[in-house]
Amino acid sequence: MKRLLVIGAGPGGYETAVEAAARGIAVTLFSGGLPGGTCLNEGCIPTKTFCAAAHAFRPGTDDPAAFMAALQERKTAVVEQLRTGVMTLLRHPGIEFVPEMAQFVSAKRVKAGMREWEGDAVIIATGSVSASLPVSGAQYCLHSSQLLELSEIPSRLGVIGGGVIGLEFASIFAALGVQVTVFEYCKNILPRFDADISKRLRQSLVKRGIRIINGACVQKIGSEGSVTYTVGDESATESFSRVLMAVGRIPFTEGLNPEAAGLEVTKRGIPVDENMRTAVPGIYAIGDVTGGMMLAHTAKYQGLRALNDFCGRRDSIDFGVTSAVVFTEPELATVGRSEEELKAEGIAFQVRKAFYRANGKAVVEGLPEGLCKLLLDGDGRILGCHILGAHAADLIHEAAALMALGVPVSRARDLIHAHPSFSEILSSCYTE
């Protein structure tokens, strides 16, 4: 029987372990933290619990302390319920779960505690940790996991970073009545997203009372919550109750001892090929530790690709069709390439847009803000889809499916969409 060693029990690690065991492979899964990893325990799930609850808060009416106590209780219950589900999956007879971090002894041999294990292959899925700016006083900032543990609602929140994490927390706390200021170094928030959509999201967030300072270079954070920054030649200092450092995440390899396996680790993570193979035969790396798309669903499918390669199977997974979502209000979802990327690559394209304000369901539900933007090639196939508005996280997958299947919109427009539904926003884009 083949034996697979999986280091890390986040979405990529535990999902791969479960699938491998179902294929009759003996699996040893190592976890230096709680099963489910960052996503379940201090990332995606707790944050979305906050997102779901924040809009029920009524500033000036609800008791802030009581609301936060109830929210924390709800967050804990949700996380524990889902973690219990993960542990149930890991009780598969083919899986040995070791609640300790493993480190390499040699290429296919690892140790944890006083024991050692050897496998036919190793999959590294150790994830990532919050990054921080190399500025004075950075230690006085909170990271996202710490902000999720607050027992009080701060009066003023400074957010350093206008990326996905920073904007989600800005949106959450603005809904809780907090005065929020976002400091973003680039000229646009979400600099890697389609500029048209990110600019529209910026307008929406500003209308909701969030102050956004672009071109802001943070110089110093004070122990009392002050942020000193420059914009061009101008310098300013502002004070906050709390300051969030949200400048991305970096691959985590601490304690892994990759040198013993002859494994290369760069500042960007562990280099891999299209099959998630590292430079060392029999060692794979998946998810955030590879420094690519740091998304839970990406890690899951990278784990499946690595497992398939280990088993000698081929698959049709297309990582170029990977959806990403920002859970702000309104939501933003994207798949494929942006307008800026297509222009830079010299690829001809056409743009089609449909607006929420023309959609019956959006008007009925009082959610008329937003649009769907399609980027099409000369044959009408989708090169990119960008949606800003309610339920964008769910709507994006129709466009992703059409992209993956190579279906032109001339055929998709004959697909019958229920009325009234938000999905009709997409169908409106299919017709010229």
Secondary structure, DSSP 8 states (H G I E B T S, - for coil): --EEEEE--SHHHHHHHHHHHHTT-EEEEE-SS-TTHHHHHHSHHHHHHHHHHHTT--TTTS-HHHHHHHHHHHHHHHHHHHHHHHHHHTT-TTEEEE-S--EEEETTEEEETTEEEE-SEEEE---EEE---SSBTGGGSB-HHHHTT-SS--SEEEEE--SHHHHHHHHHHHHTT-EEEEEESSSSSSTTS-HHHHHHHHHHHHHTT-EEEETEEEEEE-TTSEEEEEETTEEEEEE-SEEEE-S-EEE--TT--GGGGT---BTTB----TT-B-SSTTEEE-GGGGTS---HHHHHHHHHHHHHHHHT------TTS--EEE-SSS-EEEEE--HHHHHHTT---EEEEEEGGG-HHHHHTT----EEEEEE-TTS-EEEEEEESTTHHHHHHHHHHHHHHT--HHHHTTS---SS-TTHHHHHHH--
